[in-house]
């Protein structure tokens, strides 16, 4: 092939890629403007959902971090809550006047600030990510999943039981909130739990920073190494990518973002206790990543929005209409007993995990790449097409014969 | 050192351990053949306990009835909850896992986690979130009856004040051992059991020898489910209550037992189950008297640490051979 033709094709390829990325940038910018104008819209139209959006944004932070581990590097972590709790408690230890470490004068004064402590929590969670990941990442995928689950149980248990340091089941209160930002004039932006607008923008800023860092990571040499390891570890290793340290980077970075989210959460709720951090949180975040589109960060954000808004808004708003529907049909006879009576007192929020479990199963069976898949990841999750098998033996024999003929 | 308490905990540990062994066998059977950690297995066990409870409730037999009626009802409930769980387990496989046979390993595992949450909620819809109290079918004397006292072989040392070996402990063991013998006969001495072992060794070669792979896998799910059902019924009677979230703890403990014994190894699962049962009972009852500051709240941490340590340092378990990943 002539040199010029190769050059032309290469240029065309890069031109196409550039226009694609411009296109995406435009979409992101439009989305960003809409989202950042939301508080004004909310106040103007009197929707009153801003308070519910704050936990959803925190879920989004967690989901983006988990996506590094599960989506990019292909490591199933079902104990992600461990790093969330480490970040949250680190923030509490560093800033609450009730904490064991502050009472004993271990924490220097400048660290007791929300922002500084946040950085420390971030680093601390990453360190724990390395400590937990280093011995376990040699394990095969499904064993690794169970080990992460084990840590996801041990860490909250530790915070419950080591009551002398952690305050036990009652946890730690009076965690520092971000210091108020003074404005010209007498006013200032304060961050108490009812200041939804300022928390919304704080989380938006933190989320955008995370999004930026993660997308840059994905396109970096490390990001490509993650994908290579995910697709075929042995092939990647023989091309010179060190599997364990590459996975460790993914694990530690994923952990660090969970710690980050934990420290922000800690500052928002201002008191942490172990019961807030159960296995179900790990699964909630995992279903966001899987439903949205494993490996595709915008898909994951959509997943966080869908699941988070069901969790925090829809399940609460839809309960009264369903209850009243139940009351109107309470005298309808059905073969399954009185459905109307069941519906009239039913709380939709108790169905959350039924629905999330169902979502996990359905996505795996019907659309393994999630609702907004990354093309590459979807193809992998479909399985190897060359070895596709049917349910019955005869058909498989015919299929194999046909393949042999082709070869 | 309190030796009386120690032996008491050994007895409790063996009873709970044999329960865990029954559940662990379900994990190990399925993992041996399809290499899937059936995360929903603990929930199948829990639903077995719920089913047995409502079955006994429907028959209306209580401790007032004659011994024959009580024993008959218990046996019927055992068989019924075994059938129920076997069908449930095989149904989950048919609906979800079978479609994911050729997908990467993580896909069926994620589906199994999903099913575990679905089944927990099914249990809540069915019986509510509060603990289900077992029907009062066993006479009170039976559950509190100390067999050692009756025999008096140790010169009165083992009476009510000291070691109790309750009739209900005997019941657990009397149900578990025949089931274990029956299962090992099934796996090692029947045609379909041989097919299961062949499939576990090399699925493709087994298929070429004319073994129907899907049917064999289905049988593994049926057998595993049946054992979980039996364990569910026994756990309900033994603990005299069941709750929608009990499957998580029992399931993970049983999985730890399976890993400890070498996953895929049936004998290992039984030994692992007994070991985990003993560790559980010791940590709950005996350790607090030996280690200052110890309490039952550390049991979960201990068992999960065992799980993590075994997986890291000896992934093939106590009785397994180390294997290398095939390309």
Interface residues (C-beta under 8 A of the other chain):
Chain A: X74 X76 X78 X135 X136 X139 X140 X141 X142 X143 X145 X146 X147 X149 X150 X151 X153 X154 X157 X158 X160 X161 X234 X279 X283 X286 X287 X290 X350 X351 X353 X354 X356 X357 X358 X359 X360 X361 X364 X365 X368 X380 X381 X382 X383 X384 X387 X388 X389 X391 X392 X393
Chain B: X35 X36 X37 X96 X98 X99 X100 X101 X102 X103 X104 X105 X106 X107 X108 X109 X110 X111 X113 X114 X115 X116 X117 X118 X120 X121 X122 X124 X207 X212 X213 X214 X248 X252 X255 X259 X295 X297 X298 X300 X301 X304 X305 X307 X308 X311 X312 X315 X325 X327
